[in-house]
Amino acid sequence: MAPTVLRRITALSFALIVLAGCGNETFGQTPGSRGGDSDGATAVAATKADAEGAFATLTELREAWKGHDCAKVTSLTTWAEGALAGHACEAAKDGGTGLDLGEYGDVEYLLPGAGAGDDEGGAWFVALAHDPDPTFFVFVQAEGRWRLGAGPIPVLHKTPKFDVDSKSADENPEIAVQARLVPTRYVAFLTDPAGVSGVKFPSGDRMRDLLPELLQAPAKVRPDRLSVDVQLEGQAYALVLADGGALVFHALRVVYAQRPGSGRSSLAHPRYGDADVRAYTGKRDPAAITGTELVMLATEVSKDNEMTTVAMRRSLADITPDATAE
């Protein structure tokens, strides 16, 4: 299939790749990111008590999703979960796909030091729940409180071993450069079907399944026309691993723009089900749609700069009754 099936990397993504290559930014400097916001204050590291209290708010968040209390969902989330909460929660009121947060226990807290702040000054930490299955949660300090930034992100295979001190990758210049490149390398891989970028993943990695899926998506809706765009979603957070590598938590935004084929006034094969289309757009049969999905990831990057997708979750964030992509 021709490489033009996927849209080119957006101008924003390309600029980020150039910046990352220069190695001059701090980890996670992404325009428009939804990280912590402490009005320029120095990030204060989370204590175990802070982390336990933050994790306990998942019960409140779970009930808010069940009760379609979207104001509460918004107040308890930021970053990727905040981007998801906006339209997904409102659509869930009308039968759209919401979030079943589930219940988790046997939690291990990975608490980076005081120097671990995002680009807006907010501190962050990671919770790893082992029950019922290994699952990551990233919490970020935003507007004076701890909010869920990403999670649940289920572990795909095995959980890596963390550094005993749970250090942020920012504290290790050697691994920090490799860690900050991880999100843009994902964008490069998923928008480069010809493999010109040289970005690779090991056999069995979920990214090696996602790329063909994106490539094959246009053929599945013919005679409709479908374009696919992959972008970065906010910033990223990384912890040092016991072997000197890093585990990077980041997110991607995948946008599908679908229009009727030549000579048609309606979609022949809408990418999304009728219930979700009606819930998000308020229309039964829109002439065109743009669907946005969020992919939340935990990626191990080794000292040799090899990447492995450790954890992943994919969620529908929005459907609009238009097709904004070219």
Protein Blocks (a to p, Z undefined) as FASTA:
>chain_A
ZZklpccddfklmmmmmmmmnopacehiaghiacddeehpacddddfklmmmmmmmmmmm
mmmmmnopaklmmmmgghjlmmmmmmmmmmmmnopacddebjaehiadddddfklccfko
pacdddddfbfbdcddddddeehiacdfbdcdddfkbccdddfklpafklmmklmmmmmm
mmmmmmmmmmmmnomnopacdehiaklmmmmmmmmmmmmmpcbdcddddddehjaddddd
fkopacddddddddddddddehiabdfbdfbdfklmmmmnopabdfbdcddddddddddd
dfkopacdfbdcdddfbdcdbdfbZZ
